[in-house]
């Protein structure tokens, strides 16, 4: 009789020890939220012989993301803040003092945050 009670107690203990582990395995894993990637700044470098007189960065949604406030002289660089949540891919348009223009679509500023103008 004592053997049966001891055996029953051992089985009950084992069952309780196994159940929490089994319950933990059955719970679905929580997925982490991945934040959308967004470019935050752009470095413009002017290695041309003419000043950059205007610069406009437009998001894929067609919204103004950044612009140049004053001329960027030859040999100079400037860092522009990009509008929050604007994404990674932009269109970049620049005008120069020698009437040259720069128009580039699908510029991925998450991969490379630098645009360098050269002659």
ABEGO torsion letter per residue (X at the ends): XAAAAAAAAAAAAAAAAAAAAAAAAABBBBBBBBBBBBBABBBBBBABABBBABBBBBBAAGBBABBBABBBBBGBBBBBBBBBGAEABBBBBBBBAAGBBBBBBGBBAAABABBBBBX
